Amino acid sequence: MKKDNLYKYYTELPQWAKGVVVVGGVGIVGLLGLRIYKKLFPSQSERTAQQLLNTIATDIQRWKREGLTQSYPDLEYQTLANAAYEGMRYCAGDSYSDVETVMKKMQNNLDVAMLIDAFGIRQNYCFGIPAGTPIDLMSFVRKELGNDYFGLTDYRVKRINDNWQKKGITYKV
């Protein structure tokens, strides 16, 4: 009975409204299909980021067994990851100095691994529109700070790597 009422309602709509319903329906089905496709077939960068996170989880356990201690409480890594993300998530108005400050706060390999783990995989935006595929912290930093002004001023990445090397951190941005 309800199906008949719905069909009757649709047939009584003006021609332009029927078009809106059809186009809207196709759009919703298309977006849903795209989301399912992306879940079933992740991009190469998403697979690489997920592999990095899996490796980081084993590294964290190994370094804890080896006696390294984290410099901050667990929740602080999430706060630092959020600060780094906010410093580089948009095309315009980014604060790369904030990202550099966060990265330089890391004191050992365990700290860097905990920060990468807390960051996870996040989306980049350009003027509020998702740009590219979600990526991990190190890829995000390389993409944003390493290509600052088309690679002419990637000095921030060099300063982060130099800072980490002095502290004995083996990670490289």
N, C-alpha and C positions, 0 to 999 in steps of 0.2 A: 504494500500500500504506500509506504513512504517513498519507494523507488518511483512509483507512478507520479506521486506529487512532485518529486524533484524533477522528473522529466517534463512534466506539464509546466512547472515553473520556468525551466530552461527554454522550452519552446515558445513561451509567452514573452520572453525577453526581446527588447528591440535588437535589431541586427548588430549594431555597434557593441552592445553589451555581450552578445554571444561571442563576438570576436575577442573581447577582453577576457572572457572566461576561458576560451580555448588557448589564447596566447599565455595567460597566467598559468593554466594547467600544464602546458608544455614546458614553460619555464621552470616550474616547481619540479616536474619529473626530470628535466635535464639537470638541474642542480643536485637533486638527490642521486641521480645516476653518476654524476661527476664525483661526488663525495664517496660513493661506494667504490668507484674505480680507483680513486686515490688511496683508499684504505687497502684494497686488494693488490694494487701495483704501485708501491711507493717509488718515488724518484731515486736516482742514484745518490743524491746528496742526503736524502732522508735515510737511506740504508746505511750510508757511511756514518752519519751522525749517530744512528742507533748502535752501530758496531762500536763506536768510540765510547758511548755510555756503558755498554757491556764491559768493555776493557777497563774503563775507569772503576767500575764496581769491584772488579777483581784486584785492581791496583790498590784501592783503598784498603781492602782486607789485608793485602800483602804488606803494605807500609805500616799498618797498625800492628801486625805480627812482628815486624822488624823493629818496633819500638818508637816509630815516629809518633809524635803527638800533635793533634790539631791545635792551632793557635787561637781558635775562636769556638764558641758554642755552635752546635748544629744550626740553630735558627739564624745566627749571624751570617752564615754562608748564603742562606736564602735572601737575606736582606742585601748582602753585597751583590749577589747575582741580579737581583731586581734593580739595584742602582746602576750596574753595568748595562743592563738591558735598556733602561730608561735613557742612558747616555748615548745610545746608538741605534735606537729602533726606528727613527724617522729619517727621511731623506734630508730634511732641512731642520735646523735648530738643534742638532745633536750636540752633546757635550763630551767630546772625546777626552778632555782632561779628567773628567769624572771617571771614565772607563780606565784610563791610565792609572789613576789613584787607586782604584779598586784592585787592579791587577798587581800593583806594587805592594799592596798590603799582604800578599801571600808570602809566608816565611819559609815554607818547605814544600816538597812534592805532595805531601798529604793535603796541605791547604789548597793547592791548585786543583787536585783531584776532587776535593770536596766542593770547591766552587763550580767546577765543570758539572759535577753531579747535580748540584742545586740548580744550576742554570737549565739543565735539560736541553730540550729542543724548542726553539722559539721562532716566531714569525717576524720577518722584517716588514715594515710598512713604508710606503712612499705617499705622503700627503693623505694618510688615513686609509689607503688602499693596500691590501696585502701584496707584497712584491717578492717574487721568487718563492722558493720552498722553505719550510722551517729548517733551521740549522742549529748546530751546537755552538757553545761559547767560543771556542778557538777559531772556528770558521767565521763566526760573526765578527770577532775582533780583527782577524786578517782581512776580511772583506771591507769593513768600515774604516779601521785605522790604517791598515796597510795600503789602501787605495785612496787615502786622503788626497784630494786634488789630483786624481789620476796617477798616483804613485810618486808624485814629485816630493811629497813631504811625509814619507812613511817613518819619520824619525821616532814617533811614539812607540811603534812596534820594536824598534831597535832599543829604545830606552827600557822598555819592559823586559826584553830578552837579556839585556846587560844587567839589569837589576836582579833578575832571577839567577843568572849565572853567578853573580857575586854571592848569592845566598846558597848556592849549590843545588838549585832547582834544575832538573834535567828537561823539563818541558820547554818548548819553544812555541811562540805564537806564529 
